[in-house]
């Protein structure tokens, strides 16, 4: 599928060696991360590395992390947990709809196969379009930039907003994105992408032309068409796709249907209840 717009030279992304981990981080934790990646590779469990490691690669910035985000297909997560458990690490399927964990001391690896809102499912495209990279000296595949934007665009919590990460990836990498694929990733949720692109032009006025004009036109035209159409029937709150806590009043008290709940979304009522129950303890 063609790329929308001409590829541009990436803007300068900072000088010097960029690392996602501090040099003074406990070496045993770093060894744990290396061993996890090596163990999964040797066991034939396909994975891509995301999180701050991929952000450092694509956005050209330094932001330190203490964990490791590994993305696997849903069908592989239990196998990955078993493989790491046999290495002596503590593992568990923390949230059955999107996340498992492997832990050793103060180090932990997130094994991610979807997203907290159930929208951003890890599929074959994550691997087909992955970038070659290196984490802690280990050659790995990195989460594609398009999937990073897709997953981060929905994180708009009171305590965490990943829009800055989206803007930084766009600033450094807009000229190399497969824009058709990115737009298609959002599907019916294209307004979420459009909102980030509009904000990008505000954040970086001098770089707003790095977003292909045809992309902005297409999304603007979709908006204009919706203005001329009647609003959908039925009270549905899609805010729960952006924040698991800030729109609970809408579904609990004001009669809105939760857009995460099947058949509109991909989650069960049990998934939602378990995910929601961790809001207070995470604060």
URFEN-V70138 format. One record per residue. N is the residue number from 0. RES is the residue in one letter. SS is DSSP state (a for helix, b for strand, c for the rest). PHI is phi in degrees with one decimal (999 if undefined). OMEGA is omega in degrees with one decimal (NA if undefined). Layout:
BEGIN
N/RES/SS/PHI/OMEGA ; N/RES/SS/PHI/OMEGA
END
This chain:
BEGIN
0/X/c/999/-172.7 ; 1/X/c/-69.0/173.9 ; 2/X/c/-87.7/-180.0 ; 3/X/c/-89.0/-180.0 ; 4/X/c/91.1/179.3 ; 5/X/c/-81.3/175.7 ; 6/X/c/-67.7/-179.8 ; 7/X/c/-117.2/173.7 ; 8/X/c/-66.2/179.5 ; 9/X/c/-66.1/174.4 ; 10/X/c/-63.3/176.0 ; 11/X/c/-58.5/-172.8 ; 12/X/c/-115.6/179.2 ; 13/X/c/108.6/-176.2 ; 14/X/c/-105.7/173.7 ; 15/X/c/84.6/-178.3 ; 16/X/c/-78.0/-179.6 ; 17/X/c/-106.6/-179.0 ; 18/X/c/-130.1/175.0 ; 19/X/c/-85.0/-178.0 ; 20/X/c/-122.4/177.7 ; 21/X/c/-70.1/179.2 ; 22/X/c/-66.1/-177.6 ; 23/X/c/-91.2/177.0 ; 24/X/c/-67.8/-177.2 ; 25/X/c/-48.0/-178.7 ; 26/X/a/-58.4/179.8 ; 27/X/a/-67.3/176.7 ; 28/X/a/-68.6/179.4 ; 29/X/a/-64.1/176.6 ; 30/X/a/-63.9/176.6 ; 31/X/a/-60.0/179.3 ; 32/X/a/-65.0/177.5 ; 33/X/a/-60.5/-178.1 ; 34/X/a/-65.8/177.9 ; 35/X/a/-61.5/179.9 ; 36/X/a/-63.8/-179.8 ; 37/X/a/-65.2/-178.8 ; 38/X/a/-64.2/179.1 ; 39/X/a/-64.4/178.8 ; 40/X/a/-62.4/-178.9 ; 41/X/a/-65.9/-179.2 ; 42/X/c/-87.9/178.8 ; 43/X/c/80.0/176.1 ; 44/X/c/-85.1/-179.7 ; 45/X/c/-72.7/178.5 ; 46/X/c/-152.8/169.2 ; 47/X/b/-125.9/179.1 ; 48/X/b/-95.9/179.3 ; 49/X/c/-124.6/177.7 ; 50/X/a/61.6/-176.2 ; 51/X/a/-64.7/179.0 ; 52/X/a/-61.3/178.8 ; 53/X/a/-72.1/178.3 ; 54/X/a/-61.7/177.2 ; 55/X/a/-59.2/-178.7 ; 56/X/a/-66.8/-172.4 ; 57/X/a/-85.1/-173.1 ; 58/X/a/-94.8/177.1 ; 59/X/c/63.8/-177.5 ; 60/X/c/-131.6/176.1 ; 61/X/c/-108.7/172.2 ; 62/X/c/-142.9/-171.0 ; 63/X/c/-75.5/178.3 ; 64/X/c/-131.8/177.4 ; 65/X/c/-116.5/-178.1 ; 66/X/c/-126.8/179.2 ; 67/X/b/-136.2/179.0 ; 68/X/b/-101.5/178.9 ; 69/X/b/-117.3/-178.6 ; 70/X/b/-107.0/179.2 ; 71/X/c/-132.5/173.4 ; 72/X/c/-68.6/-180.0 ; 73/X/a/-58.5/-178.4 ; 74/X/a/-71.1/-176.1 ; 75/X/a/-103.8/-171.0 ; 76/X/a/-66.3/-179.4 ; 77/X/a/-66.3/176.4 ; 78/X/a/-62.9/178.8 ; 79/X/a/-60.7/178.9 ; 80/X/a/-64.6/178.3 ; 81/X/a/-64.2/-179.6 ; 82/X/a/-60.5/-179.3 ; 83/X/a/-72.7/177.0 ; 84/X/a/-64.2/179.0 ; 85/X/a/-66.3/175.8 ; 86/X/c/-81.9/178.5 ; 87/X/c/98.0/-179.6 ; 88/X/c/-89.4/176.2 ; 89/X/b/-79.3/-178.6 ; 90/X/b/-132.1/171.0 ; 91/X/b/-162.5/175.6 ; 92/X/b/-87.1/-171.7 ; 93/X/b/-64.0/177.3 ; 94/X/b/-129.9/-172.9 ; 95/X/c/-59.1/-178.4 ; 96/X/c/-94.4/-179.5 ; 97/X/c/-161.2/-167.6 ; 98/X/b/-149.6/168.7 ; 99/X/b/-122.3/-178.3 ; 100/X/b/-138.5/169.3 ; 101/X/b/-124.9/-173.5 ; 102/X/b/-133.3/174.5 ; 103/X/b/-149.3/-175.2 ; 104/X/c/61.1/179.7 ; 105/X/c/-93.3/177.8 ; 106/X/b/-94.1/176.2 ; 107/X/b/-148.2/178.9 ; 108/X/b/-115.0/173.3 ; 109/X/b/-90.7/175.3 ; 110/X/b/-104.3/-168.4 ; 111/X/b/-107.1/179.0 ; 112/X/c/-128.3/174.7 ; 113/X/c/-156.9/176.5 ; 114/X/c/-135.0/-177.9 ; 115/X/c/-58.1/179.8 ; 116/X/c/-91.9/177.4 ; 117/X/c/79.7/-174.3 ; 118/X/c/-87.8/-168.2 ; 119/X/c/-92.5/-176.2 ; 120/X/c/-86.0/176.7 ; 121/X/c/-76.2/179.7 ; 122/X/c/-128.2/-175.2 ; 123/X/c/-61.4/-177.0 ; 124/X/a/-62.3/177.5 ; 125/X/a/-59.4/-177.5 ; 126/X/a/-90.5/179.6 ; 127/X/a/-64.5/-175.5 ; 128/X/c/-111.0/-178.6 ; 129/X/c/-64.2/178.4 ; 130/X/b/-100.1/174.2 ; 131/X/b/-74.4/179.8 ; 132/X/b/-157.4/-179.4 ; 133/X/b/-145.6/176.9 ; 134/X/b/-130.1/-180.0 ; 135/X/c/54.1/178.3 ; 136/X/c/82.1/-178.9 ; 137/X/b/-100.8/175.8 ; 138/X/b/-65.1/-177.6 ; 139/X/b/-143.1/167.5 ; 140/X/b/-91.8/178.9 ; 141/X/b/-105.9/177.5 ; 142/X/c/-50.6/178.5 ; 143/X/c/-58.6/-179.8 ; 144/X/a/-60.3/-179.4 ; 145/X/a/-62.8/179.4 ; 146/X/a/-70.8/175.3 ; 147/X/a/-63.1/178.5 ; 148/X/a/-62.5/-179.7 ; 149/X/a/-57.7/-175.8 ; 150/X/a/-72.0/-177.0 ; 151/X/a/-74.2/-175.9 ; 152/X/c/-64.2/-177.3 ; 153/X/c/-90.0/-175.7 ; 154/X/c/-93.2/-177.6 ; 155/X/b/-135.7/178.3 ; 156/X/c/-81.4/174.3 ; 157/X/c/-61.3/-175.4 ; 158/X/c/-96.1/-179.0 ; 159/X/c/-154.8/177.3 ; 160/X/b/-133.5/-175.9 ; 161/X/c/-94.1/178.1 ; 162/X/a/-62.0/176.7 ; 163/X/a/-63.5/177.2 ; 164/X/a/-63.4/178.1 ; 165/X/a/-59.3/-179.6 ; 166/X/a/-62.9/-179.1 ; 167/X/a/-69.3/175.9 ; 168/X/a/-64.9/179.1 ; 169/X/a/-63.6/-179.1 ; 170/X/a/-58.9/-174.5 ; 171/X/a/-91.0/-165.7 ; 172/X/a/-133.0/-174.3 ; 173/X/a/-57.9/-177.3 ; 174/X/a/-71.1/-177.4 ; 175/X/a/-111.4/-178.0 ; 176/X/c/-78.7/168.8 ; 177/X/c/-87.4/-170.2 ; 178/X/a/-67.8/178.0 ; 179/X/a/-62.5/-179.5 ; 180/X/a/-66.5/179.9 ; 181/X/a/-64.2/178.8 ; 182/X/a/-59.5/-179.0 ; 183/X/a/-65.9/178.4 ; 184/X/a/-57.8/-177.0 ; 185/X/a/-76.4/177.3 ; 186/X/a/51.3/-177.8 ; 187/X/a/-67.0/-180.0 ; 188/X/a/-96.6/-175.8 ; 189/X/a/-60.0/179.2 ; 190/X/a/-61.3/178.7 ; 191/X/a/-64.2/176.3 ; 192/X/a/-61.9/-178.8 ; 193/X/a/-57.5/-179.5 ; 194/X/a/-61.6/178.8 ; 195/X/a/-69.9/179.3 ; 196/X/a/-69.8/175.9 ; 197/X/a/-63.7/178.1 ; 198/X/a/-64.1/179.5 ; 199/X/a/-58.0/178.4 ; 200/X/a/-64.1/174.9 ; 201/X/a/-77.6/-177.2 ; 202/X/a/-67.8/-177.9 ; 203/X/c/-124.5/-177.7 ; 204/X/a/-57.0/-177.4 ; 205/X/a/-73.3/-176.5 ; 206/X/a/-112.3/-174.7 ; 207/X/a/-65.1/178.2 ; 208/X/a/-78.1/174.4 ; 209/X/a/-76.8/171.9 ; 210/X/c/-84.1/-176.6 ; 211/X/c/-53.3/-177.9 ; 212/X/a/-59.5/-178.0 ; 213/X/a/-67.8/176.4 ; 214/X/a/-68.0/-179.8 ; 215/X/a/-63.7/178.2 ; 216/X/a/-63.5/-178.6 ; 217/X/a/-59.9/-177.5 ; 218/X/a/-71.4/175.5 ; 219/X/a/-64.9/179.4 ; 220/X/a/-64.9/175.3 ; 221/X/a/-61.2/179.3 ; 222/X/a/-63.1/-179.2 ; 223/X/a/-63.5/177.8 ; 224/X/a/-63.8/179.7 ; 225/X/a/-66.0/178.7 ; 226/X/a/-60.7/-177.2 ; 227/X/a/-85.8/-177.4 ; 228/X/c/-100.1/175.1 ; 229/X/c/-63.3/177.0 ; 230/X/c/-65.9/179.4 ; 231/X/c/-60.0/176.5 ; 232/X/c/-82.9/178.4 ; 233/X/c/94.1/-178.3 ; 234/X/c/-90.3/177.4 ; 235/X/b/-123.3/176.2 ; 236/X/b/-105.3/176.6 ; 237/X/c/-91.6/176.8 ; 238/X/a/-61.3/179.3 ; 239/X/a/-67.0/174.7 ; 240/X/a/-76.5/-178.9 ; 241/X/c/-103.1/-178.3 ; 242/X/c/-149.9/-177.5 ; 243/X/c/-78.3/-176.0 ; 244/X/c/-116.2/-168.8 ; 245/X/c/-76.7/-177.5 ; 246/X/c/-119.2/179.9 ; 247/X/a/-67.9/177.1 ; 248/X/a/-61.0/-179.1 ; 249/X/a/-62.2/-176.3 ; 250/X/a/-89.8/-178.1 ; 251/X/a/-86.3/-171.5 ; 252/X/c/-122.3/-169.0 ; 253/X/c/-108.8/170.6 ; 254/X/c/80.7/177.8 ; 255/X/c/-85.1/174.3 ; 256/X/b/-81.8/-178.6 ; 257/X/b/-76.9/-177.0 ; 258/X/c/-67.4/176.6 ; 259/X/c/-78.6/-170.7 ; 260/X/b/-82.8/175.7 ; 261/X/c/-60.0/10.1 ; 262/X/c/-89.8/177.2 ; 263/X/c/-69.3/179.4 ; 264/X/c/-109.1/-174.8 ; 265/X/c/-111.4/-174.4 ; 266/X/b/-110.5/173.5 ; 267/X/c/-94.0/177.5 ; 268/X/a/-63.2/177.4 ; 269/X/a/-66.7/176.3 ; 270/X/a/-57.6/-177.1 ; 271/X/a/-64.7/-179.3 ; 272/X/a/-62.8/-179.0 ; 273/X/a/-67.2/178.9 ; 274/X/a/-63.9/-179.3 ; 275/X/a/-68.9/-175.8 ; 276/X/c/-64.7/-178.8 ; 277/X/c/-92.2/-177.5 ; 278/X/a/-60.7/-176.2 ; 279/X/a/-65.1/-175.4 ; 280/X/a/-72.1/178.7 ; 281/X/a/-82.9/-176.3 ; 282/X/c/-72.6/NA
END
